Amino acid sequence: MLGALPPSSAAARSRAAGKTYANAASTQVLPAWTRFDLGARYTFLWPWNGKPIFVRAAIENVENFGYYLSTYSGLVAIGGPRTYLVSTTFNV
């Protein structure tokens, strides 16, 4: 079952947005931004039944860059700080 899956992989992603107007009158401008994320996955077999276990780790906003995520009806959402994520998926 695991033969087709690579034991490990890595990923990189960038998200970007151009300048955005924060109000209907277009008088308040939020600057453009670019955010970078990194991730990795490692796969190994459960020792008792041979089923795959996936361990994933990611870092969102690697540079800890401050940015405005979105606007809606004059409200501004601030983007998140550097965030570390770890997860495991397995079947027993």
C-alpha positions as CSV (number, residue, x, y, z in Angstrom):
1,M,0.0,0.0,0.0
2,L,2.8,2.4,0.9
3,G,4.9,1.6,-2.2
4,A,3.4,4.4,-4.3
5,L,3.9,7.1,-1.6
6,P,7.2,8.9,-1.1
7,P,8.5,8.6,2.5
8,S,8.9,12.3,2.7
9,S,8.1,15.5,0.8
10,A,8.4,19.2,1.2
11,A,6.3,22.1,0.1
12,A,6.6,25.9,-0.2
13,R,3.9,28.4,-0.9
14,S,3.6,32.1,-1.4
15,R,0.4,34.1,-1.0
16,A,0.1,37.6,-2.3
17,A,-2.4,40.4,-2.6
18,G,-2.3,43.8,-4.3
19,K,-3.3,47.0,-2.6
20,T,-6.8,47.0,-1.3
21,Y,-9.2,49.8,-0.5
22,A,-10.5,49.6,3.0
23,N,-13.6,51.8,2.5
24,A,-16.3,52.4,-0.1
25,A,-15.0,55.9,-0.9
26,S,-11.5,54.4,-1.8
27,T,-9.8,56.9,0.5
28,Q,-8.1,54.3,2.8
29,V,-5.6,52.1,1.0
30,L,-4.1,48.9,2.5
31,P,-0.6,48.0,1.0
32,A,0.1,45.0,-1.1
33,W,1.7,42.0,0.7
34,T,3.4,38.7,0.1
35,R,3.5,35.9,2.6
36,F,5.6,32.7,2.5
37,D,4.7,29.3,4.0
38,L,6.8,26.1,4.3
39,G,5.7,22.5,5.0
40,A,7.0,18.9,5.2
41,R,5.5,15.4,5.4
42,Y,7.1,12.2,6.5
43,T,5.5,8.8,6.0
44,F,6.3,5.5,7.8
45,L,4.6,2.2,8.5
46,W,2.8,1.4,11.7
47,P,5.0,-1.4,13.2
48,W,2.1,-3.7,14.2
49,N,-0.1,-3.7,11.1
50,G,1.9,-2.1,8.3
51,K,-0.5,0.8,7.7
52,P,0.9,4.2,6.9
53,I,1.4,7.0,9.4
54,F,1.7,10.5,8.1
55,V,3.4,13.2,10.2
56,R,3.1,16.8,8.8
57,A,4.7,20.0,10.0
58,A,4.2,23.5,8.6
59,I,5.2,27.1,9.3
60,E,2.8,29.8,8.0
61,N,4.1,33.3,7.6
62,V,7.7,32.3,7.9
63,E,9.0,35.9,8.0
64,N,6.5,36.9,10.6
65,F,5.4,39.6,8.2
66,G,2.6,42.0,9.4
67,Y,-0.2,42.3,6.8
68,Y,-3.9,43.0,6.3
69,L,-5.7,39.8,5.2
70,S,-8.9,41.3,4.0
71,T,-11.5,44.0,4.2
72,Y,-15.3,43.9,4.4
73,S,-17.7,46.8,5.0
74,G,-15.0,49.0,6.3
75,L,-13.6,46.3,8.7
76,V,-10.0,45.2,8.3
77,A,-8.8,41.7,9.2
78,I,-5.2,41.5,10.3
79,G,-3.2,38.5,9.0
80,G,-1.8,36.0,11.5
81,P,1.7,35.9,12.9
82,R,4.2,33.2,12.3
83,T,2.3,29.9,13.1
84,Y,3.7,26.4,13.7
85,L,1.5,23.4,12.9
86,V,2.1,19.7,13.5
87,S,-0.3,16.9,12.8
88,T,-0.4,13.1,12.6
89,T,-2.8,10.9,10.6
90,F,-2.9,7.1,11.1
91,N,-5.2,4.2,10.9
92,V,-5.1,1.4,13.4
